[in-house]
Amino acid sequence: MKEGEIRKIKKKEIIEKLSDGIMTFDNAMSVIEQIQKSTKPTLMVEGRYDKLHRENFYALKRRTIPFELIDCGGADNMRHFAIVFNQLNIDKERVLFLCDYDEKGIKTYNDVKNQKYKVIYTLDTQSLSKNDDKKRLKNYPIEMLYPLETLKKHNLVEEIALSYYIDKLNKNLQIEKSLDFSKLPEKYKAFSKLQGKEKYKIKEDKKSIFANEVIKTLDLNNDFKELENLIERIEKSLQINS
């Protein structure tokens, strides 16, 4: 058996063992080969919409994407890619994982960190106080980077229920189906006064049309400020000079 074939078999064994069968060998190898052959660093994102938002941003800005952009097929897969990359000694300085700031994303963030790869959130958590509801609610996927009025205009968001708000802030508080608002602690009564994104969640069935069509109609100067900040953080982490 040739040396190249032996190496391929060993890689196949590593991938199958470490990915719990979630990734096929061909899929994993195509990603690994793309990273190894490219002269550019790599950004790993959760899903196809995450990839589309970044592709559209660079297209609207008339800029070439300065990194490889790989859709992991879901937050759960990111952990497996990080494990496989680590075992195959994929350069840690040239790969960045980007996680949504939500429950799945936070778990994935910690899993990737355990493999010593670079990872950041969509939400710039470093710029917020620990008491900021955007940070405490853990509800900030890629779509939340656009202005709230824009999200409302295109029917992409809906208000969260009071029970959802309480549950997110305090997992130990018993939630009743019918809440007596007058008996709630003061910090939960603040819910009625919320005006920002912390009071909303993304409608899953609207994500596709927003990423594929609506984004191309947005105001480049006003609707992309948070996304632009994220792109700057990505490029800085990957040591890309704009």
VOBA-1610 file (N, C-alpha, C; in pm, whole numbers, padded with zeros to 5 digits, always signed):
BEGIN
Met+00085-00120+00000Met+00000+00000+00000Met+00088+00125+00000Lys+00053+00222-00084Lys+00132+00344-00095Lys+00117+00430+00030Glu+00223+00512+00056Glu+00224+00597+00175Glu+00105+00692+00177Gly+00071+00749+00059Gly-00042+00842+00052Gly-00173+00775+00089Glu-00190+00650+00049Glu-00311+00575+00081Glu-00318+00545+00231Ile-00203+00517+00291Ile-00198+00491+00436Ile-00239+00615+00513Arg-00186+00732+00472Arg-00221+00857+00539Arg-00370+00885+00527Lys-00427+00855+00410Lys-00570+00878+00388Lys-00653+00788+00480Ile-00612+00663+00495Ile-00684+00571+00583Ile-00677+00619+00728Lys-00559+00666+00770Lys-00544+00716+00906Lys-00633+00838+00930Lys-00638+00926+00832Lys-00725+01043+00843Lys-00871+01001+00853Lys-00907+00901+00772Lys-01045+00852+00773Lys-01080+00797+00910Glu-00989+00722+00971Glu-01012+00665+01104Glu-01027+00776+01208Ile-00944+00878+01199Ile-00950+00990+01294Ile-01084+01062+01282Ile-01123+01093+01159Ile-01247+01167+01136Ile-01368+01088+01184Glu-01374+00961+01149Glu-01490+00879+01187Glu-01497+00860+01339Lys-01383+00847+01402Lys-01380+00825+01547Lys-01419+00951+01623Leu-01370+01065+01579Leu-01388+01188+01654Leu-01516+01264+01622Ser-01577+01235+01510Ser-01696+01311+01471Ser-01827+01241+01506Asp-01819+01126+01573Asp-01940+01052+01612Asp-02030+01024+01493Gly-01972+01011+01376Gly-02051+00980+01258Gly-02127+01097+01200Ile-02112+01216+01259Ile-02187+01333+01211Ile-02133+01381+01077Met-02001+01380+01062Met-01940+01424+00937Met-01902+01304+00852Thr-01929+01311+00725Thr-01879+01207+00635Thr-01732+01234+00608Phe-01660+01132+00573Phe-01517+01147+00545Phe-01495+01244+00429Asp-01574+01229+00324Asp-01557+01313+00205Asp-01581+01460+00238Asn-01685+01487+00318Asn-01716+01625+00356Asn-01604+01684+00439Ala-01561+01610+00540Ala-01453+01658+00626Ala-01324+01679+00548Met-01291+01586+00459Met-01167+01597+00382Met-01171+01714+00285Ser-01288+01741+00228Ser-01297+01855+00135Ser-01270+01985+00208Val-01318+01996+00333Val-01293+02115+00414Val-01145+02123+00451Ile-01091+02014+00496Ile-00949+02011+00537Ile-00857+02045+00420Glu-00885+01989+00304Glu-00804+02017+00186Glu-00816+02162+00142Gln-00937+02218+00154Gln-00958+02359+00120Gln-00873+02448+00209Ile-00870+02417+00338Ile-00792+02495+00434Ile-00642+02481+00406Gln-00599+02358+00384Gln-00455+02333+00367Gln-00400+02389+00236Lys-00483+02391+00132Lys-00436+02438+00001Lys-00442+02590-00012Ser-00528+02653+00067Ser-00550+02797+00052Ser-00436+02878+00113Thr-00410+02992+00053Thr-00313+03085+00109Thr-00381+03182+00206Lys-00514+03173+00214Lys-00591+03262+00302Lys-00626+03191+00432Pro-00648+03268+00540Pro-00698+03206+00664Pro-00843+03162+00645Thr-00900+03096+00745Thr-01032+03036+00731Thr-01127+03080+00842Leu-01250+03114+00802Leu-01356+03143+00898Leu-01459+03030+00891Met-01484+02967+01004Met-01583+02860+01014Met-01711+02919+01075Val-01822+02910+01003Val-01949+02963+01053Val-02049+02850+01072Glu-02154+02878+01150Glu-02248+02772+01187Glu-02325+02714+01068Gly-02388+02802+00988Gly-02476+02751+00884Gly-02477+02835+00758Arg-02565+02798+00665Arg-02565+02862+00533Arg-02606+03008+00539Tyr-02695+03045+00631Tyr-02736+03185+00639Tyr-02622+03272+00691Asp-02546+03219+00787Asp-02429+03292+00838Asp-02332+03320+00723Lys-02314+03222+00639Lys-02225+03238+00524Lys-02281+03340+00426Leu-02410+03333+00398Leu-02474+03425+00304Leu-02464+03570+00348His-02484+03595+00477His-02478+03732+00528His-02340+03792+00505Arg-02237+03714+00525Arg-02102+03765+00504Arg-02069+03781+00356Glu-02111+03686+00276Glu-02088+03697+00132Glu-02158+03821+00076Asn-02280+03844+00117Asn-02354+03960+00069Asn-02292+04091+00117Phe-02242+04092+00241Phe-02178+04213+00292Phe-02058+04251+00206Tyr-01971+04155+00179Tyr-01853+04184+00097Tyr-01891+04220-00046Ala-01994+04156-00099Ala-02038+04187-00235Ala-02092+04330-00242Leu-02172+04369-00143Leu-02227+04504-00141Leu-02117+04609-00122Lys-02015+04572-00048Lys-01901+04662-00026Lys-01801+04658-00143Arg-01828+04568-00237Arg-01740+04548-00353Arg-01597+04516-00309Arg-01590+04427-00213Arg-01462+04380-00161Arg-01451+04230-00181Thr-01331+04184-00201Thr-01306+04040-00209Thr-01300+03984-00068Ile-01365+03871-00046Ile-01359+03809+00086Ile-01216+03763+00113Pro-01152+03814+00219Pro-01009+03786+00241Pro-00980+03658+00319Phe-01080+03572+00331Phe-01061+03446+00401Phe-01149+03338+00338Glu-01113+03213+00362Glu-01200+03103+00323Glu-01321+03106+00416Leu-01439+03085+00361Leu-01563+03093+00440Leu-01633+02958+00432Ile-01637+02888+00544Ile-01687+02750+00544Ile-01809+02735+00635Asp-01915+02683+00578Asp-02040+02654+00649Asp-02028+02516+00713Cys-02040+02510+00845Cys-02022+02383+00917Cys-02148+02295+00915Gly-02258+02349+00866Gly-02381+02269+00863Gly-02449+02259+00998Gly-02429+02360+01083Gly-02492+02361+01214Gly-02391+02378+01326Ala-02438+02437+01437Ala-02350+02463+01551Ala-02289+02335+01606Asp-02367+02228+01609Asp-02317+02101+01665Asp-02195+02049+01590Asn-02191+02072+01459Asn-02078+02023+01379Asn-01948+02097+01406Met-01958+02220+01455Met-01837+02300+01476Met-01744+02232+01576Arg-01802+02177+01680Arg-01722+02108+01781Arg-01641+01995+01717His-01706+01920+01630His-01638+01805+01568His-01528+01850+01472Phe-01554+01959+01399Phe-01448+02013+01313Phe-01327+02054+01397Ala-01352+02120+01511Ala-01242+02165+01596Ala-01161+02047+01649Ile-01230+01941+01688Ile-01161+01821+01740Ile-01076+01757+01630Val-01135+01741+01512Val-01063+01680+01400Val-00945+01768+01359Phe-00966+01899+01350Phe-00857+01991+01314Phe-00741+01976+01411Asn-00774+01967+01539Asn-00671+01957+01642Asn-00591+01828+01626Gln-00659+01718+01600Gln-00591+01590+01584Gln-00504+01587+01458Leu-00547+01659+01356Leu-00471+01662+01230Leu-00374+01779+01222Asn-00361+01852+01336Asn-00264+01962+01347Asn-00288+02073+01245Ile-00415+02107+01223Ile-00447+02222+01139Ile-00406+02349+01214Asp-00333+02436+01148Asp-00276+02557+01209Asp-00381+02639+01283Lys-00363+02654+01414Lys-00460+02724+01498Lys-00463+02874+01474Glu-00356+02928+01421Glu-00351+03072+01396Glu-00427+03111+01269Arg-00455+03013+01185Arg-00517+03043+01055Arg-00665+03006+01048Val-00721+02966+01162Val-00862+02926+01164Val-00934+02999+01276Leu-01052+03053+01243Leu-01136+03120+01343Leu-01277+03062+01333Phe-01334+03028+01448Phe-01473+02982+01454Phe-01561+03098+01501Leu-01677+03112+01437Leu-01771+03219+01473Leu-01902+03156+01519Cys-01939+03183+01644Cys-02061+03124+01701Cys-02169+03229+01722Asp-02293+03191+01696Asp-02405+03276+01735Asp-02405+03288+01887Tyr-02451+03403+01937Tyr-02459+03420+02082Tyr-02597+03374+02127Asp-02612+03242+02138Asp-02735+03182+02188Asp-02694+03054+02262Glu-02791+02978+02308Glu-02757+02863+02393Glu-02666+02762+02323Lys-02700+02727+02200Lys-02616+02632+02125Lys-02479+02692+02096Gly-02479+02819+02057Gly-02354+02885+02023Gly-02259+02895+02140Ile-02314+02920+02259Ile-02229+02933+02378Ile-02166+02798+02414Lys-02243+02692+02402Lys-02187+02558+02427Lys-02077+02527+02325Thr-02105+02559+02199Thr-02006+02535+02094Thr-01880+02618+02117Tyr-01898+02744+02156Tyr-01786+02833+02186Tyr-01691+02767+02286Asn-01746+02715+02393Asn-01663+02652+02497Asn-01596+02524+02447Asp-01668+02448+02365Asp-01610+02325+02308Asp-01491+02357+02217Val-01506+02461+02137Val-01397+02501+02046Val-01278+02553+02125Lys-01306+02632+02229Lys-01198+02684+02315Lys-01117+02569+02375Asn-01187+02462+02410Asn-01119+02346+02469Asn-01019+02283+02373Gln-01042+02303+02243Gln-00949+02250+02142Gln-00840+02352+02105Lys-00841+02466+02178Lys-00738+02571+02163Lys-00746+02646+02030Tyr-00863+02645+01966Tyr-00880+02724+01843Tyr-00943+02858+01877Lys-00918+02956+01792Lys-00974+03089+01812Lys-01123+03086+01784Val-01201+03156+01868Val-01346+03157+01851Val-01401+03288+01907Ile-01499+03346+01836Ile-01566+03467+01883Ile-01716+03451+01863Tyr-01792+03543+01926Tyr-01938+03545+01911Tyr-01980+03649+01808Thr-02102+03633+01756Thr-02160+03738+01673Thr-02175+03867+01753Leu-02221+03854+01876Leu-02237+03971+01964Leu-02103+04008+02025Asp-02071+04135+02022Asp-01946+04182+02082Asp-01964+04191+02233Thr-01958+04078+02300Thr-01987+04072+02444Thr-01887+04151+02527Gln-01767+04170+02474Gln-01665+04244+02549Gln-01702+04390+02568Ser-01790+04440+02483Ser-01827+04582+02490Ser-01947+04606+02581Leu-02007+04499+02636Leu-02128+04511+02717Leu-02100+04482+02864Ser-02178+04545+02952Ser-02169+04510+03094Ser-02238+04376+03116Lys-02205+04309+03223Lys-02264+04176+03248Lys-02414+04185+03275Asn-02464+04304+03307Asn-02607+04320+03334Asn-02687+04361+03212Asp-02621+04380+03099Asp-02693+04416+02977Asp-02782+04300+02935Asp-02910+04328+02910Asp-03004+04220+02878Asp-02966+04146+02750Lys-02903+04216+02655Lys-02860+04147+02532Lys-02761+04037+02567Lys-02677+04066+02668Lys-02577+03968+02709Lys-02639+03859+02795Arg-02728+03897+02885Arg-02786+03799+02977Arg-02887+03708+02909Leu-02958+03759+02810Leu-03062+03680+02744Leu-03007+03576+02647Lys-02884+03594+02604Lys-02820+03496+02515Lys-02906+03467+02392Asn-02941+03573+02323Asn-03033+03559+02209Asn-02988+03652+02098Tyr-02873+03621+02037Tyr-02816+03713+01938Tyr-02755+03638+01820Pro-02838+03578+01736Pro-02787+03517+01613Pro-02746+03625+01513Ile-02696+03587+01399Ile-02645+03681+01299Ile-02746+03788+01260Glu-02874+03751+01250Glu-02976+03847+01206Glu-02992+03963+01302Met-02959+03943+01429Met-02974+04049+01528Met-02872+04161+01510Leu-02778+04143+01419Leu-02680+04249+01395Leu-02736+04364+01313Tyr-02855+04346+01259Tyr-02918+04454+01181Tyr-03006+04538+01273Pro-03030+04667+01238Pro-03110+04754+01324Pro-03249+04697+01350Leu-03298+04717+01472Leu-03428+04664+01510Leu-03538+04712+01418Glu-03536+04839+01382Glu-03641+04892+01294Glu-03639+04823+01158Thr-03521+04789+01112Thr-03509+04717+00985Thr-03566+04576+00998Leu-03537+04511+01109Leu-03589+04376+01133Leu-03741+04377+01144Lys-03794+04480+01209Lys-03941+04493+01222Lys-04004+04519+01086Lys-03944+04608+01011Lys-03997+04645+00880Lys-04012+04524+00790His-03919+04432+00798His-03921+04315+00711His-03979+04191+00782Asn-04047+04216+00893Asn-04121+04111+00964Asn-04033+03993+01003Leu-03911+04024+01046Leu-03817+03918+01081Leu-03818+03884+01230Val-03878+03971+01311Val-03876+03948+01456Val-04016+03945+01515Glu-04025+03886+01632Glu-04149+03889+01711Glu-04111+03909+01857Glu-04200+03970+01933Glu-04173+03993+02074Glu-04168+03860+02149Ile-04074+03852+02242Ile-04067+03732+02325Ile-04172+03742+02436Ala-04214+03627+02486Ala-04311+03624+02595Ala-04242+03658+02727Leu-04317+03712+02821Leu-04262+03744+02952Leu-04203+03620+03017Ser-04269+03506+03001Ser-04219+03382+03061Ser-04082+03344+03004Tyr-04063+03370+02873Tyr-03935+03343+02807Tyr-03827+03433+02867Tyr-03859+03559+02887Tyr-03766+03656+02944Tyr-03722+03613+03083Ile-03818+03576+03167Ile-03787+03534+03303Ile-03704+03406+03302Asp-03742+03314+03219Asp-03672+03186+03211Asp-03527+03205+03171Lys-03502+03296+03077Lys-03366+03321+03031Lys-03280+03387+03139Leu-03344+03473+03220Leu-03268+03544+03322Leu-03249+03462+03450Asn-03340+03372+03475Asn-03331+03294+03598Asn-03386+03154+03575Lys-03299+03061+03547Lys-03341+02924+03517Lys-03406+02857+03638Asn-03381+02909+03758Asn-03431+02844+03879Asn-03569+02895+03922Leu-03617+03000+03857Leu-03747+03055+03894Leu-03857+02971+03830Gln-03954+02929+03910Gln-04064+02848+03858Gln-04151+02933+03766Ile-04173+02887+03644Ile-04254+02961+03548Ile-04394+02901+03540Glu-04492+02984+03562Glu-04631+02940+03551Glu-04684+02979+03414Lys-04782+02904+03364Lys-04841+02935+03235Lys-04909+03071+03239Ser-04972+03101+03353Ser-05038+03231+03369Ser-04964+03307+03476Leu-04897+03414+03439Leu-04815+03489+03533Leu-04892+03605+03594Asp-04879+03620+03724Asp-04935+03737+03792Asp-04827+03843+03794Phe-04837+03937+03700Phe-04732+04037+03681Phe-04706+04116+03809Ser-04812+04144+03888Ser-04799+04227+04007Ser-04715+04161+04116Lys-04702+04028+04109Lys-04628+03956+04213Lys-04483+03927+04174Leu-04446+03969+04057Leu-04309+03944+04011Leu-04208+04036+04080Pro-04084+03989+04099Pro-03979+04077+04149Pro-03961+04197+04056Glu-03913+04306+04111Glu-03900+04430+04034Glu-03818+04414+03907Lys-03712+04333+03914Lys-03625+04324+03796Lys-03697+04263+03676Tyr-03801+04183+03701Tyr-03875+04125+03590Tyr-03983+04220+03537Lys-04026+04311+03623Lys-04126+04409+03578Lys-04066+04503+03474Ala-03934+04511+03472Ala-03867+04598+03375Ala-03893+04552+03232Phe-03939+04429+03217Phe-03967+04373+03084Phe-04061+04462+03004Ser-04164+04515+03071Ser-04264+04595+03001Ser-04206+04725+02946Lys-04092+04766+02999Lys-04030+04892+02956Lys-03921+04872+02851Leu-03889+04747+02823Leu-03783+04721+02726Leu-03821+04775+02588Gln-03725+04833+02520Gln-03749+04889+02387Gln-03657+04832+02280Gly-03551+04763+02323Gly-03450+04719+02227Gly-03465+04576+02181Lys-03357+04524+02121Lys-03358+04390+02063Lys-03377+04281+02168Glu-03344+04314+02294Glu-03357+04213+02398Glu-03501+04166+02418Lys-03596+04241+02363Lys-03738+04205+02377Lys-03788+04123+02258Tyr-03698+04087+02167Tyr-03742+04022+02042Tyr-03660+03896+02014Lys-03717+03810+01931Lys-03645+03695+01879Lys-03672+03683+01730Ile-03583+03615+01661Ile-03591+03601+01515Ile-03695+03495+01477Lys-03772+03525+01373Lys-03866+03426+01318Lys-03789+03332+01226Glu-03789+03206+01260Glu-03711+03108+01184Glu-03752+03101+01037Asp-03883+03114+01011Asp-03931+03097+00873Asp-03903+03218+00783Lys-03844+03323+00841Lys-03813+03443+00763Lys-03664+03455+00731Lys-03584+03367+00789Lys-03438+03380+00774Lys-03392+03368+00629Ser-03452+03277+00555Ser-03407+03250+00418Ser-03427+03370+00327Ile-03548+03424+00325Ile-03577+03537+00236Ile-03496+03659+00277Phe-03470+03675+00407Phe-03391+03789+00453Phe-03247+03777+00403Ala-03188+03659+00419Ala-03048+03638+00379Ala-03029+03638+00228Asn-03129+03587+00156Asn-03115+03573+00011Asn-03159+03696-00068Glu-03257+03769-00016Glu-03315+03878-00095Glu-03314+04013-00024Val-03372+04018+00096Val-03390+04147+00164Val-03258+04218+00189Ile-03156+04144+00230Ile-03027+04205+00264Ile-02971+04288+00149Lys-03000+04249+00027Lys-02948+04319-00091Lys-03016+04454-00113Thr-03126+04478-00043Thr-03200+04604-00060Thr-03174+04702+00054Leu-03094+04663+00152Leu-03074+04746+00270Leu-02980+04863+00243Asp-02985+04959+00335Asp-02903+05079+00327Asp-02761+05046+00372Leu-02668+05055+00280Leu-02530+05015+00308Leu-02466+05101+00417Asn-02508+05226+00428Asn-02448+05317+00525Asn-02505+05303+00666Asn-02631+05260+00675Asn-02697+05260+00806Asn-02734+05122+00861Asp-02756+05025+00774Asp-02807+04895+00819Asp-02700+04792+00851Phe-02574+04824+00826Phe-02469+04722+00840Phe-02364+04757+00946Lys-02395+04853+01033Lys-02292+04899+01126Lys-02246+04790+01223Glu-02339+04716+01280Glu-02300+04608+01372Glu-02231+04494+01297Leu-02280+04464+01178Leu-02216+04359+01098Leu-02075+04402+01059Glu-02060+04530+01028Glu-01927+04581+00993Glu-01832+04570+01111Asn-01883+04596+01231Asn-01802+04579+01351Asn-01758+04434+01368Leu-01851+04342+01339Leu-01817+04200+01347Leu-01710+04164+01245Ile-01725+04214+01122Ile-01625+04186+01018Ile-01488+04238+01061Glu-01485+04354+01124Glu-01358+04409+01173Glu-01297+04318+01279Arg-01381+04264+01368Arg-01331+04173+01471Arg-01278+04043+01409Ile-01350+03996+01306Ile-01306+03874+01237Ile-01170+03897+01171Glu-01159+04006+01097Glu-01034+04033+01024Glu-00917+04058+01120Lys-00947+04123+01232Lys-00842+04146+01332Lys-00795+04014+01391Ser-00889+03927+01423Ser-00855+03797+01482Ser-00775+03711+01385Leu-00806+03723+01255Leu-00735+03647+01152Leu-00612+03721+01100Gln-00584+03837+01162Gln-00466+03917+01127Gln-00465+03957+00980Ile-00583+04004+00937Ile-00597+04051+00798Ile-00588+04202+00797Asn-00506+04255+00711Asn-00493+04400+00696Asn-00589+04447+00588Ser-00689+04528+00628Ser-00789+04576+00531Ser-00726+04671+00431
//
